[in-house]
Amino acid sequence: MLRSFTASLRRSAWQGSLTEMWAGGASVSEVAEESFKRVGQADRHEWIHRLTKDEVMQQAKDLEQRAAALDPVRRKEELPLLGMTFGVKDNIEVAGLPVTNACDYRSKPAPVAKQSAAVVARFQEQGAVLLGKTNLDCAATGLVGVRSAYGACQNAFDRAFISGGSSSGSGVAVSTGQVSFSLGTDTAGSGRVPAALNNIVGLKASRGMISTHGLLPACRSLDCISIFALTTREAQVVLGSAASVGEGRGPDPWDRPNSDLRLGPRLADGGGTKFTFGIPSQRFLDFSSFGQAAQARSQSYKEAWERSVESLKAIGGTCVEVDYAPFQEAAELLYQGPWVAERLSALTGILSSDPDVVHPTVRKIVEQGHNYSAQQCFEAAYRMRELKVASEKAMATVGAQVLVTPTVGATYTIEDVLADPIALNSNLGRYTNHMNLLDLCGISVPTTFASDTLPFGVTVSAPAGNDALICDVAHHVHLASNLKAGSTASSVSAVAEAFNSTGCFDGALPRGTEVFEVAVCGAHMDGLALCWQLLERGGRFMRKARTAPGYRLVAFDGMKPPRPGLVDSPTGSHIDLEIWELPAAAFGSFMKLVAPPLGIGWIELEDGSKVQGFRQVDVGADRNGVVTASGVAPPDVTHLGGWRGYLANQK
């Protein structure tokens, strides 16, 4: 049950998540003030630059004025992030603020951004309040969170342990409930490793889905802006907002065009969700192979992985083993191949003009880029193409829809990483480095704990364009985990319920996606036998509707599954419908499934508008309203109001 944010709670310390606070009736200003207070209490080196209270509260006040001028429908459309606060990794530009990239500007002025990254501007336009810039591994090079002039970011559960990186501060700020969501980046796992180590969701969408305009590059051809949140649905709403950035969405040459902005197939909601997930074979799951520093925790990590696999089976997944060799070889090529030269390219300017501001470990890594020739770059690119084909074949051979791996196979103390900074960091990328090289989308989601203070998560991944599918799997397994949300006192289920109550999540396609609206009146309705045909093509339920009073509904019980016929009739009535939205790119394959006597035609709705939907093309009604099909009169069920009424009457 949702907790109300009452006057008595306003007078005391609010202990729940910001999401629950907003859902319980708090104002934008109250949420922003609470978020500001929590950010001010942060003490794990998670922030580099924090906005002043006046700057934060002015954003909230402006948003409240905008919201007050909109009716509820337009408010949801124009301000989908209203009531949310966020932080931004300090390699993403925010107009007027320093952008350090975690280089050492403590004794000199850092560069100041002249404009905000497109995604940051979009979030503020759509209702989110910015709190500040978060810490990271210098130049976004690292998976540990300790390579920063602004302090080694400490884990949200145990200060002795690493937070993960490079998006360290963004992960910890969300886990500890300081902000509703945050932006990280993800080139080799930086948007997923901090999520796994801090018990939150880390979403790395398909490459180019979120504009990288305004991002200081680490590896330009691979960089992604990522999202951290307490729950999957919150991350998805943020993605829906981010993926609709601006005119031309950036502009940035690495952005996907509007025509490619689709989140792909969905899983059906509810229990018994069926899907097939692949896991690496046992030889790629040796949890004792992550170095002496992790040996004491190797058995607990192994057991946490095994519990995670069982959890995926319990929500309806079928587990198959995948040949993981091409994925592992791709991962190894990221830092042991010429892609490190791309990182060198990104830092050439600062290494020439002011090399001492770059963290020494990062400098040592990227300067290896000098060792690779142009020939080696091409040879590696050819090999990566081969590995991409091999990885796709490995998944297809066993029928796996998604690949599931541990996000990390170990963790380390800050002291251990400082003593062995490169080898231990490399270990953390074993299950993450391949992702962008093979053009996959991925989400790290908590599933269990390896010990009282060691969260464990898995990464669900699939080829680019399947963002909704991986999120649906993550959503179901996260809800089933019975975990707390991050390191907050709130449960995942409570936060998910609160967010659901706001009505923000509807599986929306990113703006710019060409879509059709289609009316369904039978087995394709939400939750019924053929609804999966819409869901797997990226369809989403929009609204309930009724026809104009000129239709009759008949039952074709002989079809499998049974379905109705909607027929024009002068003696007809209103018939219940559902309006769904379907990506234009998927409409052709959907039409192939339409069997006679069904067809698609125009249907007039109660409000006088018209929409395309299921009609019966080989059926007619005479002047008395009697419907016949091939000389036979199927049962007329118009009086039951719709197909759901008919099904209920059959029980």
C-alpha positions, 0 to 999 in steps of 0.5 A: 500500500502506498504511503501518503506524504502527509503534513506530519511526515513533512515535519519529520525526516522522510525515510522512503525513496523520492519516488514514494514521496512524489507518488504519496502527494509531495510537490515538486519543490518538496521532492527537490528540497529533500533531494538537495538535503540528501545530496548535501549529506553525501560523504562517499566522494560521489559528487564533484559539483553540487548546485546551490539550493537556490539553483535547485529550488528555482528549477522546481518552482519553474516546473510547478508553474509550467505544470499548473498551466497544463491539463493532466493529459498534456502534463503527462505528455510534456512533463513525463519526468515531473517529480524526479531529480537527477545527477549527471556524470562529470564528462557530460556537459551542463551549460555554465558548469565546469566539466572536469572529466575527473581530471585534476582541476583542484588548483586551476579552473576547469573548462566550463560548458557553453551548452548542455548535452542534448539529453540533459536539456531534454530531461530538464525540459521534460520535468526533471530537476538537476542536482549536480555533477557526479564523480567518475574514473578519470576520462571514463577509463576504468571500472573501479571508481578510484581513478579520480582526483576528487576521491575514491568513490566508496560503495553504498553498502561497505565503504571499504569496497569499490563502488565500481566505475567509471560512473561511480558517483552516479551509481552511489547517488541513486543507490543511497536515494539522493536522486531519482535517477542519474546519467552515467556513460558506458563504453566497456561496462561503466553503466552496469558495473556500478549498478551491480555493486550498489544494488540498482538498475543500470541500463545501457540502451542500444548504441546511439539510442541516447544522443551522445551530443555534449559527451566528452568522448572516451571511445567515440565509436562505442560510447553510450550515455547510460541510466541508473535508477532504483527500478527498471520501469523508472529507467525505461521512462527516462530512456523514453524521454532521452531517446526523443532528444531534440530536432535531429536528436543532438545533433551528433553523427553517432545518433541513431536516426529517428526511423531507427528509434524503436525499443523492439519486442515486449514480453507479456505482463503477468505471471508465467512469462515465457522466454529463453535465456542463454548463459555461458557454459561452465568453463566461462564461469570460474569465479575462482579466477578473479585473482587472490584478492577475490578468493575469499568471496569466490564461493559466495559469488558462485552461489549468487549466480546459481540463485540468479539463474534459478530466479530467471527460471522461476519467472518463466525463463528456459535456460540454455547454454551458449558458446561464449567464446566469441563474446569473450574474445571480443571483450579481450580485444577492447583493451588488448587491441587497437581500440585503446588507440581510440581512447588515446585519440580522445585525450590527445589534446589534453595529454599534449597541453596539460598531461599532469591533470590526467590520472597516472593510471589512465595515462599509462593505459591510453598511451599504449595506443601508440603501439598499434599501427593502422594495419592492426586497426583494420585487422582487428575490425575485420576480426570483430566483424567475424566475432559479431557473426559468430556471437549471433550464430551462437545465440540462434543455434540454441534459440536464446532470445537474451544472453544473461551473464553475471555483471561482475564475477568479483569485487575488491576493496579500494585498498586492493585496487590501489595496490593492483590498479590495472589487473583487477580493473580488467577482471571486472570487464570480463562480462561487460567489455564486449557489449558495444563492440558487438552492438548489443543493448544490456541492463544490469539488474539486482537479483540477490546478495553474495553476502550481507554487504555484497550485492549481486546482479546479472546483465540481460543483453540482446542485439541492438533494438531489443531494449524493451525485451531486456527491460521486461526480463529485468523488470520481472526478475527484479520484482521477484527478488524481494530486495531493497531498492539500492541501499535505501529502506524501501523495497523494490516492490514498494518503489515499483508500486509507487512509480506505477501509481504515477501512470508514467510508464506505458512502454512508450516508443521514443518520439520520432518512431513512425507508428500506426494506431490499430483497434482490436476487439477480440483475441488481440486485446490486452491479456488475451490469447493473441495479445503476444502478436502485438507485444512481440512487435513492440506494440503498446496499449494506448486506451480503451474505446467504443465504436459508434452505434453502427456495429454488431459483434458475432462470435466465430467459435470455430476459429482457434483461438475463438475470435469475434467479427465486427460488422457494419449494421443499421441496427448495431450498437456500441462495441468495446475496443482497445486502441494499440500503437504499433511501429510502422516497421512491424505492421507488415509482419503483423498483417501476415498473421491476419486470417480470413474472414478477418481484415483491416479496415476503418472503424468509426469510434464513439467520438466520431473519429476513425481508426484502422482496426479488425473488421470482418471482410467476408461477412454482412448484415441484412436490413434486420441486422442478421449477420451471415458468413458463407450462408451461416449465421454465427452467434450474435453477441452484440448485447454483451457489449464486447468480446470480454463480455462474451468471454465472461458470459461463457464461464 
